[in-house]
Amino acid sequence: MPVVSHNKGALCERDARSGNEALQTPEGLSIVKSRFIDSGWRLTIPKAIRDHLGWGPGTPICVSWDGIHIIIKNPKSCPYCTDVVRMGSLGKVVLPPRVRVEANLYRGQIMTLRIEGDTVLVRSGDSQVRCKACGSEMDVRDELPNVHLCRRCREALQKAAVKAVTWR
């Protein structure tokens, strides 16, 4: 979902369709991307954002939580940050344990990234459907009207149902 637009004040065609709001940088670029947290607690910073900020492999990155956003920036502008990580070769940043706990994150969670000045603001995606039993967003299906369950909870429910039927 490329979201780079060179038209000032205009939304990209794909932004408008996906419902993402575009953020205008001073150069007239609008960059809003969605990514997910992988199994290694890594979040990929898209190439358009890395190029705009001048970040490359090995760049030290400060990751913090302000109660609403995960803030990712270069530690030069954040002298008090304790959670500094290095950017991987493909733009992956490992989210520190303190930030994961404070932000109540989980693997597979979809995050929306946008640029504000020299920082990347990361927020949980709003259009996600969560499992009613465990809160997961991975492999969720609508089993009953308005009852969404992930694969693990569906399997656990099926095992419990089989056990209840065969127990008699």
N, C-alpha and C positions, 0 to 999 in steps of 0.2 A: 504494500500500500504506500507508494511514494507520495510524499506530501510536501514537495518543494514547489513553490510557486514564485514566479518572478513578477507577478502583477501585484502592485501595491494595493492593499485594501480588498483583495479578492480572495475568495476561498478556492482552493483547488477543486476540480470536478470530483475527484475521489473523496476529498474531505467532506464535501457537501452530501454525497451519497452515504458515507459511513457515519455521519453525525459528529465527526471530530471537528472541534473548532480550530481554526488555523491561527498561529501566533506569528505576527509580523516582526521580523528582526529589523534593525536599523537599515540593513541593506535591501530590504523589501522581500526577504525570504520568509515563507511561512513553513514552520517545521513542527508537526505534531505526529507522533508515531505511537503505535501500540506494540508492545513486546510482552513476553511472559517470562516468569522466573523458572529457570530450568532445574533439573534434579540436583545440580551442584550449587544451588543458591546463587546462580549467576544471572545477571541481567545484561542483555546486549544493547549497547548504545549504538543506534543506527549510524551508518557511514555519513549521511548528510549532516547529522549533528556533530559527529567527531570532526569532520572537515571544517565545519563552521567555527568550532571552538579551537581548532588547531591541536587536537589531542591525537596521539598516536600510541603504538604499542609501548608499554613501559611507563606511560605518563602516570605520575602519582595523582590519585583521585581521592578527595575527601567525601565520605558518605555519612550523612546525618539525617535525623528525623526531627521535624519541628512540630509534630502533632497532626499535621494535615498532609504534608508532602515529604517524600524522601528527597533530600537536596544533595545533588552530586555536583562537585565543583573542584577546581584545581586548588590545592592547599595553599598556594601563594596568597589567595584572597581569604583564607580561613586559618589564621595562625594558631587558633586554640583547638582545632579538631584533633580528636584522639583516634578516629577511625580512618586511617589513610591506607588505601589499597592501590595496587598497580593495575593499569588497564592491560588486558590480554591482547594478543595479536589480532583477534577478530572483533575487538571492541567490547569484550566481555568484562564485566566488573562483578567481583564477588561481593555480595551484600554481607556486611559484618554481622555477627550474631546479635550484638546489642540492638542494632537497627531492626533486624528481623523480629526480635521479641517485642520491641517497643511499637513497631508498626503492625504487629499481628499478621505477618506475611506467611504464606505457605507456597510450596512448590506448585508450579502450574498456574499461579495467579497471573492474570493479565493486567499489565500496567500501562498507563498512558504517559508518554514522555513529551515534554515541551521545553523549549529554551526560554529563559528569562535572563537577559543580560549575559553574564559569563557563567551561568549555572544551568543545570538541567533539573527541572522539577518533575518528579515521578509521583504518580497518583494511581490508586487502584482503579481499574476500569469500572464504570458505573453500570454497564449493560450486561453484567455477568449473572448467570443463574447459578445458585448454590444448592448443594445437597441439603435437604431439610434435616438429615440426621447428623452429618459431621461438618458441614460447611464447605466442603471441597467444591471446586469449580471444574474439575477434570472429569470428562466422560459422564456428564449429568444428563439424565433423560426424564421426561415427564411421564412417570409411571401411572399415576392417577391424576385426575384433574387438580392442578395446582400443587401436586406433590412431586417434587423433583428429587431423584436419588442418584448418587454416583454408582459406578460399577461395583466397588467394594461393598457399599451398603445394600445394593440390590442382591448381591450374592449372599451376604449375611442374612438378609431377610428371607431369601429362598431356602437357605439351609435351615433356618429356624422353623419355617413353614413345613418343610419335609420332616423335620424332627418331631414337630407337634402332631403331624398326621400319623407317623409311624410309631409314635410312643404309646398309643392306645393299646 
